[in-house]
Structures are given as structure tokens and as C-alpha cells.
Amino acid sequence: MLAFEELGAWLRLLETPSIGLESARRLLHCFGSPQAVFEAPGQDWQVLLNISQITALSTPPPNIDQQLEKTWAWLQAGEGRDLLLLGDPDYPEALLQTADPPLLLYLQGRRALLTQPSLAIVGSRSPTAQGRDNARHFAQELSEAGLCIVSGLALGVDGAAHEGALRGEGKTIAVLGTGLDCIYPSRHRKLGQMVIEQGLLVSEYALGTPPLPPNFPRRNRIIAGLSQGCLVVEAALQSGSLITARLASEAGREVFAIPGSIHARPAYALCLAWLWALTAPRMRAP
């Protein structure tokens, strides 16, 4: 676990306004750690940052001390609460290979699931009853076959995917667009607690972060990055699910779709063949 002072430096770096992930990566590449960034003379930042960024980084963000105390207390409050840094030896290789891996992830639950072979299941927030059942059934079967199911805890297909995985082997990861202490949507608080107990909650957002619209498309890159493939169920043309599918494709992952009924005999046979192929040894851990 990070020391208190080290955690404070990480939070200050990541919560400073106008310092995005790309700027933070440049600083870390140059100085080695957040603590070293803040110990360096301000003029050493000039080749990496613009004037407004240097000004912002020179002053701790408002309420950073309260955020540090809150995060430290949260980490001490129970088992399974942890932070994962980009440089950690067990940082997931699949996520590391994406274009924009998070620098820090908040975790609650079974951290070991991050190294399991995984499949993302995403789709409509308002699926048909059949689409919801398909997501739940496929998630359960794939979980029982040894895959970890990754989704976003949203209404509709996401929730059904987590439910199916929990009925299987319980291997599921929910990636949030809020702080881990702000389960969203609120009607999925019970499901979120079940994921904590059997699976893993993940977020790159600080504790207390509310459900802000820009954060949900951002979290989709983590869903795609943690997975070896992505199954899309009944997604609308303009939806976060298709963002996840596009990101998965750009990262070289396999993308599959269930756009409608699969219960006609030819379609069902094809799905069974796909299910067999997906659980073949190439998708399993060595």
C-alpha cells in the first residue's frame, strides 16, 4: 500500500485542474514519481507544461487535504480496498497495451480478477426482454467456462451481464464512471455490493466523484482495455456500447454482436459455435 505522503502526491498530481493524463505521464516519465515532480524546481516543468498548467501545479488543489484523508480512511476501512498504479508489476498487460491506460485505479473486491482472461459484455440500457436474457445467459455460460465478465454496471445489458456472471463462477468486473463510494445508478447499489463480495469494482475517479456525463465514455476505454474481446447486445447506433466496441477493435480485440433474436435454429447454432470458439485455449490463462 502507498505511504500517506506518497498517496497525497498522487492525488495532488491527478486532481490538479488542467493537468490531464497525458501531461501527468510526461511529468512521471521525466521525474519518476509524483513526489519527485513536486520536489523539483518549478522551472524544470517548463519544457513539459504550459504557463497555465505550471501555475495550477504550483498550488495544491482546493480540498486536497480532505480528499487525502477521505481516501486514506477508505483504504483502511475494510478488506479488498486497494489502489493500482500504472507501474505496478501486476498492472493488467491488456490494459497497459491500450492507447490511454489509467495512471491510478481504485479497486474494491478481488484484485486478482484483473489478471484473468476476460470478455466485455455491453449493450442497450433499454434492451428487449430477450436481449436482457441473452446477456444474462451468455455471461453465466462464459463465466462457468472460466472467463471474467467485464461491464459498466449500467441499467439494461450491463446489469444483466453482471447478474449472469454472478450466477456462474462469480468472476465479474464492474468499471464505474463515478467514485467507488458513489454507486450509479442507485438502483444497482445491491448489485454493486454483490460484485464487491464476489467480483471487483474498478474506477479511475476519486472517491466522491458524482455521475458526470463526460466520465462514462472515458470509462469505456477501461472496459475495452481489460478484455480480450467485446460482446455487444442490442446497442443503439449512438451509444456508449458502440464506443466500447470501437475502442476494443482499435486495441486489436475481437468484437461480437447479438443485434436481435438468436433463437431461430441457424442463428442459435452459430452462437453455440461461437461460444465454443471463445472458450478455446487461446482465450484461457496459460
C-alpha positions as CSV (number, residue, x, y, z in Angstrom):
1,M,0.0,0.0,0.0
2,L,1.1,3.5,-0.7
3,A,2.5,5.6,2.2
4,F,0.4,8.5,3.3
5,E,2.7,11.1,1.8
6,E,3.0,9.2,-1.5
7,L,-0.7,8.9,-1.8
8,G,-1.0,12.7,-1.2
9,A,1.4,13.4,-4.1
10,W,-0.5,11.1,-6.4
11,L,-3.8,12.7,-5.6
12,R,-2.4,16.2,-6.0
13,L,-1.0,15.4,-9.4
14,L,-4.1,13.7,-10.7
15,E,-6.6,16.2,-9.2
16,T,-4.8,19.4,-10.3
17,P,-7.1,21.2,-12.8
18,S,-5.7,21.4,-16.4
19,I,-3.2,18.5,-15.7
20,G,-4.6,15.7,-17.8
21,L,-3.4,12.1,-18.1
22,E,-1.0,12.9,-21.0
23,S,0.7,15.8,-19.1
24,A,0.9,13.7,-15.9
25,R,2.5,10.9,-17.9
26,R,5.1,13.3,-19.3
27,L,5.9,14.5,-15.8
28,L,6.2,11.0,-14.4
29,H,8.4,9.9,-17.3
30,C,10.7,12.8,-16.6
31,F,10.8,12.8,-12.8
32,G,9.9,9.2,-11.9
33,S,7.2,9.8,-9.2
34,P,4.7,12.4,-8.2
35,Q,6.8,13.2,-5.1
36,A,9.8,13.9,-7.3
37,V,7.6,16.1,-9.5
38,F,6.7,18.4,-6.6
39,E,10.2,18.4,-5.2
40,A,11.6,19.7,-8.5
41,P,12.1,23.4,-9.0
42,G,9.2,25.0,-10.9
43,Q,11.4,25.9,-13.8
44,D,12.1,22.2,-14.5
45,W,8.4,21.9,-15.5
46,Q,8.7,24.5,-18.3
47,V,9.7,22.1,-21.0
48,L,6.7,19.8,-20.2
49,L,3.9,22.2,-19.4
50,N,2.4,25.5,-20.5
51,I,2.1,28.6,-18.2
52,S,-1.4,27.9,-17.0
53,Q,-0.5,24.3,-16.2
54,I,2.6,25.4,-14.3
55,T,0.5,27.9,-12.3
56,A,-2.1,25.3,-11.5
57,L,0.5,22.7,-10.4
58,S,2.3,25.2,-8.2
59,T,-0.7,25.4,-5.8
60,P,-2.4,22.4,-4.2
61,P,-6.0,21.9,-5.4
62,P,-8.7,23.1,-3.1
63,N,-9.8,20.4,-0.6
64,I,-6.9,18.1,-1.5
65,D,-6.2,17.5,2.2
66,Q,-9.7,16.5,2.8
67,Q,-9.6,14.2,-0.2
68,L,-6.4,12.6,1.0
69,E,-7.9,12.0,4.5
70,K,-11.0,10.5,2.9
71,T,-9.1,8.2,0.6
72,W,-6.7,7.1,3.4
73,A,-9.7,6.3,5.7
74,W,-11.4,4.4,2.9
75,L,-8.4,2.3,2.3
76,Q,-8.2,1.3,5.9
77,A,-11.9,0.7,6.3
78,G,-12.1,-2.9,5.0
79,E,-10.5,-5.7,3.1
80,G,-10.4,-5.7,-0.6
81,R,-9.8,-1.9,-0.9
82,D,-6.7,-1.0,-2.9
83,L,-5.1,1.2,-5.4
84,L,-3.4,0.1,-8.6
85,L,-0.6,2.3,-10.1
86,L,0.5,2.2,-13.8
87,G,3.9,1.0,-12.8
88,D,2.8,-1.9,-10.5
89,P,4.1,-5.3,-11.6
90,D,0.5,-6.7,-11.7
91,Y,-0.9,-3.9,-13.8
92,P,-3.0,-5.8,-16.4
93,E,-1.0,-6.3,-19.6
94,A,-4.1,-6.0,-21.8
95,L,-4.9,-2.5,-20.3
96,L,-1.3,-1.4,-20.5
97,Q,-1.2,-2.1,-24.2
98,T,-4.1,0.4,-24.9
99,A,-3.5,3.9,-26.1
100,D,-4.6,5.6,-22.9
101,P,-4.1,3.4,-19.8
102,P,-5.2,5.0,-16.5
103,L,-2.4,6.1,-14.1
104,L,-4.2,5.0,-11.0
105,L,-7.2,2.8,-10.4
106,Y,-9.3,2.4,-7.3
107,L,-10.2,-1.2,-6.5
108,Q,-12.7,-2.9,-4.2
109,G,-13.1,-6.7,-4.2
110,R,-11.0,-9.4,-5.8
111,R,-7.9,-7.7,-7.3
112,A,-6.7,-11.0,-8.7
113,L,-9.5,-10.9,-11.3
114,L,-7.6,-8.2,-13.2
115,T,-5.2,-10.9,-14.5
116,Q,-8.0,-13.3,-15.6
117,P,-8.9,-13.8,-19.2
118,S,-11.9,-11.5,-19.7
119,L,-14.8,-10.7,-22.0
120,A,-16.7,-7.4,-22.0
121,I,-20.4,-7.6,-22.4
122,V,-22.1,-4.2,-23.1
123,G,-25.3,-3.0,-24.8
124,S,-28.6,-1.2,-24.5
125,R,-29.8,0.4,-21.3
126,S,-33.3,-0.5,-22.5
127,P,-33.0,-3.9,-24.1
128,T,-35.8,-6.2,-25.1
129,A,-36.6,-8.9,-22.6
130,Q,-34.9,-11.4,-24.9
131,G,-31.8,-9.2,-25.2
132,R,-31.6,-9.0,-21.4
133,D,-32.0,-12.7,-21.1
134,N,-29.3,-13.3,-23.8
135,A,-26.8,-11.1,-22.0
136,R,-27.5,-12.9,-18.7
137,H,-27.3,-16.4,-20.2
138,F,-24.2,-15.7,-22.2
139,A,-22.5,-14.1,-19.2
140,Q,-23.4,-17.1,-17.0
141,E,-22.2,-19.7,-19.5
142,L,-18.9,-17.8,-20.2
143,S,-18.3,-17.3,-16.5
144,E,-18.7,-21.0,-15.9
145,A,-16.3,-21.6,-18.8
146,G,-13.6,-19.6,-17.0
147,L,-13.9,-16.1,-18.4
148,C,-14.3,-13.0,-16.2
149,I,-17.2,-10.8,-17.4
150,V,-16.4,-7.1,-17.6
151,S,-19.1,-4.4,-17.9
152,G,-20.2,-1.0,-16.6
153,L,-22.9,-1.7,-14.0
154,A,-25.3,0.4,-16.1
155,L,-29.0,-0.4,-16.5
156,G,-30.1,-3.0,-19.0
157,V,-27.5,-5.2,-20.6
158,D,-24.6,-4.3,-18.3
159,G,-26.6,-5.2,-15.2
160,A,-27.8,-8.4,-16.8
161,A,-24.2,-9.4,-17.7
162,H,-23.1,-8.9,-14.1
163,E,-26.0,-10.9,-12.8
164,G,-25.3,-13.8,-15.1
165,A,-21.6,-13.8,-14.2
166,L,-22.5,-13.9,-10.5
167,R,-24.8,-16.9,-11.2
168,G,-21.8,-18.6,-12.8
169,E,-18.4,-18.6,-11.2
170,G,-18.8,-15.1,-9.9
171,K,-16.0,-13.7,-11.9
172,T,-17.1,-10.2,-12.9
173,I,-15.5,-6.7,-13.0
174,A,-17.7,-3.6,-12.9
175,V,-16.0,-0.4,-14.2
176,L,-17.6,2.7,-12.8
177,G,-17.8,6.2,-14.1
178,T,-18.1,7.6,-10.6
179,G,-16.1,7.2,-7.4
180,L,-16.3,3.7,-5.8
181,D,-18.3,5.2,-3.0
182,C,-21.0,6.6,-5.4
183,I,-22.6,3.5,-7.0
184,Y,-24.6,4.6,-10.0
185,P,-27.4,4.1,-10.9
186,S,-28.7,4.0,-7.3
187,R,-31.0,1.0,-8.1
188,H,-27.8,-1.1,-8.7
189,R,-26.4,-0.5,-5.2
190,K,-27.3,-4.0,-4.2
191,L,-25.8,-5.4,-7.4
192,G,-22.7,-3.4,-6.8
193,Q,-22.4,-4.8,-3.3
194,M,-22.7,-8.3,-4.7
195,V,-19.9,-7.5,-7.2
196,I,-17.7,-6.3,-4.3
197,E,-18.3,-9.6,-2.5
198,Q,-17.7,-11.9,-5.4
199,G,-16.0,-9.8,-8.1
200,L,-14.3,-6.5,-8.4
201,L,-15.3,-2.8,-8.7
202,V,-12.9,-0.6,-10.6
203,S,-12.7,3.2,-11.1
204,E,-10.1,5.8,-12.1
205,Y,-12.2,8.5,-10.5
206,A,-11.5,9.9,-7.0
207,L,-13.8,9.0,-4.1
208,G,-16.8,11.2,-4.1
209,T,-16.9,11.8,-7.8
210,P,-20.6,12.0,-8.8
211,P,-22.1,10.7,-12.1
212,L,-20.8,13.3,-14.6
213,P,-21.8,12.6,-18.2
214,P,-18.2,13.0,-19.7
215,N,-16.8,10.4,-17.4
216,F,-18.9,7.5,-18.8
217,P,-17.4,7.5,-22.3
218,R,-14.0,7.7,-20.7
219,R,-14.5,4.7,-18.5
220,N,-15.5,2.6,-21.6
221,R,-11.8,2.5,-22.7
222,I,-11.1,0.6,-19.4
223,I,-13.9,-1.9,-20.1
224,A,-12.5,-2.5,-23.5
225,G,-8.9,-2.5,-22.4
226,L,-9.4,-5.1,-19.6
227,S,-10.9,-7.6,-22.0
228,Q,-9.7,-9.9,-24.7
229,G,-13.0,-9.5,-26.6
230,C,-16.2,-7.5,-26.5
231,L,-19.8,-8.8,-27.0
232,V,-22.4,-6.1,-27.9
233,V,-26.1,-6.8,-27.2
234,E,-28.8,-4.7,-28.8
235,A,-26.8,-1.4,-28.8
236,A,-28.2,1.8,-30.4
237,L,-26.2,3.4,-33.2
238,Q,-25.3,6.4,-31.0
239,S,-24.4,4.7,-27.7
240,G,-21.6,4.2,-25.2
241,S,-21.7,0.5,-26.0
242,L,-20.5,1.2,-29.6
243,I,-17.8,3.4,-28.2
244,T,-16.6,0.5,-26.2
245,A,-16.8,-1.8,-29.3
246,R,-14.8,0.7,-31.4
247,L,-12.2,1.1,-28.6
248,A,-11.9,-2.7,-28.4
249,S,-11.5,-3.0,-32.1
250,E,-8.8,-0.3,-32.2
251,A,-7.0,-2.2,-29.5
252,G,-7.0,-5.3,-31.6
253,R,-9.6,-7.2,-29.6
254,E,-12.3,-9.3,-31.1
255,V,-15.8,-7.8,-31.3
256,F,-19.0,-9.8,-31.5
257,A,-22.7,-8.7,-31.6
258,I,-26.1,-10.0,-30.8
259,P,-28.2,-7.4,-32.6
260,G,-31.5,-9.3,-32.3
261,S,-33.1,-12.7,-31.8
262,I,-30.7,-15.7,-31.8
263,H,-33.3,-18.3,-31.2
264,A,-34.0,-19.3,-34.8
265,R,-32.2,-22.6,-35.4
266,P,-29.4,-21.4,-37.7
267,A,-28.6,-18.4,-35.5
268,Y,-28.6,-20.5,-32.4
269,A,-26.2,-23.0,-33.9
270,L,-23.9,-20.2,-34.9
271,C,-23.9,-18.8,-31.4
272,L,-23.1,-22.2,-29.9
273,A,-20.2,-22.5,-32.3
274,W,-19.0,-19.0,-31.3
275,L,-19.3,-19.9,-27.6
276,W,-17.1,-22.9,-28.1
277,A,-14.5,-20.9,-30.0
278,L,-14.5,-18.2,-27.4
279,T,-13.7,-20.6,-24.6
280,A,-11.0,-22.3,-26.5
281,P,-7.4,-22.4,-25.0
282,R,-6.3,-19.3,-26.8
283,M,-8.7,-17.3,-24.5
284,R,-7.7,-19.0,-21.3
285,A,-4.9,-18.2,-18.9
286,P,-1.7,-20.1,-19.6
